[in-house]
Amino acid sequence: MKYFLVVSYEFIMKLIFSLPRFRFFNRVKSVFLRLVGAKLGARIVFYPGVWIVPGRYLEVGDDVDFALGVIVTTSGGVTIGSRTLIGYRAQIISANHKIPEGKGKVFDSGHEYKKVVIGSDCWIGANSLIMPGVTIGDGAVVAAGSVVTKDVLSYTVVAGVPAKKIRDRKL
C-alpha cells in the first residue's frame, strides 16, 4: 500500500509540475504542496520540471523562484527564506543514504535526515548541490555548479567543489 501511495504522489506531482509557470498554475502547484503539508508564502514561481519529494517539512517564504529542473528532498526538513532564487537544475538534499559499517550492505543501511536552511535574498546558482545539514545565511550567493557541504555565512559568495568562500558581497 505504501508503495502505491508513493508512486501515486509522484505521478500526480509530475503532472502538476509539468504545467507552465503562469500565475494560475503556480497557485495550483502551491495548493498541491500545501495539501501534502508544506508551508508556503505568496507569489512563489515554479518552472516546469520542479521535483519536490515528499513535500511535507518544506517551508518557503514569499517571492521564491524555483527554476527549471530543481530537485528538493524534504524528509529532513527544508526552509527557504523570502526573495531567494534557485537556479536551473539545482538540488537541495535533506536526506541521504547512510554508509554502512564494514562490509554492510548499502541497500539495507537506512537513511539520515538533516535540515537544510537557506536564508532570505539568496541566489543558488544553476546545477548547485546543497547537501543535508547545511545552513546558508541571508544574502549569500552559491556559484553555479558548486557543491555546498558546509554552512555558508551571510552575504558571502561561495564557489567550487566543495564550495569555499571566494569573497564577501559588497554592501
N, C-alpha and C positions, 0 to 999 in steps of 0.2 A: 504493500500500500504506500509506504514512504517513497519508494522508487517512482511510482505512478504520480504522486503529488509533485515530486521534484521535476520530473520530465514535463508535466503539465505546466508548472510555473515557467520553466524555461521556454516552452513553446509559446505561451501567451506573451511573455516578456519579449521574445524575439519578434513577434508580430507587432506589438505595440511600439517597440523601439526601432522598428524599421520605417516608421512614419516620418515624413519630413519635419523640419523644425519650425513650422508655423506655430503661432501662439496657441491656437486651439489644441493642436496635437501635443504641445509641451504641457498644457494643462491636463490632458488625458494621461500623459506619462506620469505627471506628478500625482494625480489621483490614484493611479495604479500602485505607485510606490508607497503612498500613504496607507493604502488598504493592506499592504503587507508589513506595515509597522514603521516606515521611515518618517522622520520629522523634517519637513521641507519648508523653506522660506518662499518668498514670492519671486516671480519673474526668472525662474530657472530655465536655461536653454539646454535642451538635449538634442544634439545632432543625431542623425540616423546611425544605428550600429552600436550605440552605447550598451554595455552589458553590466548590469548591477545584480549581484547574487549574494545572499538571498534577499537583500532589500531591508530587512529589519536591522537594527543597530546602525542605521545611517542617519546622520543629522547634517543638514545643509542650510546655510544662511541664504540671504537674498542675493539676486543677481549673479548667480554662479553659472558658468558656461562649461558644459561637458562636450568637447569636440568629437568628431567622427572617430568611432572605434575605441573609445575609452572603456577600460575594464575596471570595475571596483568590486572587490570581495569584502563583504561587510560583517562576516561572522565574528570577527574580533572587535568590531566597532570602528566606525569611520566618522569623523567630524570635520566638516569643511566650512570655513568662515565665509562671510559675505564678500562679494565682488572678487571672486577668485576665478581664474581662467585655467582650465585643464586642457592641455594641447592634444592634438591628434594622436591616437593610439597609446596615450599614457596609461599606466597601470598603477592602481592603488591597491595593495595587497595587505589584508589584515589577518590572514590565516595562512598557514603553511604546513607542510608535512614535517613531522619530527624525523630526525636522523636516528635510526635505532642504534643501540649499543652493540659493539662487536659485530657479529655476523647476523644480527637480527634482520628480519625481512622488512624492507621499506614499506611495502604494501600494508603491513599489519601494525606499523609503528604509531599510527594516530596522527593527530594534528595539534598544533599550538596556535593560540589566538592572542594577538596583541593589538591594542587600539592604535589607530593612526589618526593624528590630529594635524590638520592643515589650517593655518590662520586665515585672517581676512586679507584682502588685497594681495594675494599671492599669484604667481604665474608658474604653473607646472608645464614645462616645455614638452613638445612632441616627443613621443617614444621614451619618455622617462618612466622609471620604475621606482615606486615608493614602497619600501619593504615594511613588514609588520613592526609595530612598536615605535615608529618614527614620529616625531613632532616637528612640524615646520612652522616657524614663527611668522607673525604678521609681516606682510610686505616682502617676504622672501621670494627669490626667483631661482627656479631649478632649470638649468640649461637643458636644451633638447638632448635626448639620448643618455641622460645621467641615470645612475643607479644610486638611490639615496638609502644608505644603510644606518646612518646616524642622524641625530637631531640637527636641525638647521636653525641658526639664530635668526631673529627678526632682522629684516632689512639687509640681508646678505644675499649674494649671488653665489651659487654653487654649481659645479660642473664636473663631469668625469665619471669614471668607473673605478672604484667607488667615488661618489661625489665628494668634492673638497671645496672649501671656501676659496673663491678666486678674488673677491673684492666685496666691499660694503657698497650698498646703494647710496648714492649722493642724495642727502636730504635737503 
